[in-house]
Amino acid sequence: MQTIGERLEEARKKKGISIREAAEATKIRGDYLSKFENNQFDINLTELYVRGFLRSYAQFLRLPSDRILNDYAALGRGEARPRQPSREIYGRMDVSIVSADERGDGKPATADEPAPAPQPARRSTGAGRRVGAAPGPGIDPALVFKYGKWAAIALAGVLIVWGLIAIVNSASEDRISRQPGAASPVQAVEPSITLVALDTVTVSVFTAGADGRDGAVLLPETTLVRGQTRVVPKPGPIFIRYSDPKNLAVEINGTRHQMPAGKGPDRAQIR
């Protein structure tokens, strides 16, 4: 009659897997599995964990777990015994839950069948690596290129239309500014005065020289009749000569002034 270890080893080899692969599948340390196959069950764990590991390993190998446990109990090792805590157990651990499919008998674990003890974490590689949630749907680069091309064409069309409108507006403004009589946007306002004839009067205007003499002629001697006006530039202080002061007035910045009377030819200075 085969021992427990021989049956475990034979079943594993029939599945064509190694101790390492079996440990990764069952989440039970490989040295524990190797000792089970050598009929060494003193692995410094309580009987509760030893029975749980044996049941999980037997179910993984498709062996009758109840018979394996009965044979193990027949060895006189069914009684639980105290043990010292192991640092290895309480170190880095993986928590695993044996599903009905992994158990092999289609039945959930019961109270007397504890889950395998947590084992040190193993870093899975290759095909055994769990893949996280799949990323959301990506954007087709072809669609991006297609719509981006049409957006660029539309933007170019808008810029061309805007440029044409700007050129037309600029040409229209230039044509208006070149028309005869068109007012300049900014014109310098030259200071001036307005001579107003209250009756017939003879008048002339000169710039005021530094020596008090008449300077440049701004308005040569001119006869104005009643109601007639004449605008004269005022580049600075000026002299106004007139024949009759009561017949002449001058408007400066919208204010009318009567010409003063004097002896001889009348002359008034406006600063």
Helices and strands as residue ranges (DSSP letters): H 4-15, H 19-26, H 30-37, H 47-60, H 65-72, I 73-77, H 100-103, G 126-128, H 141-178, E 192-197, E 201-208, E 214-224, E 229-233, E 238-242, G 245-247, E 248-252, E 255-258, E 266-270
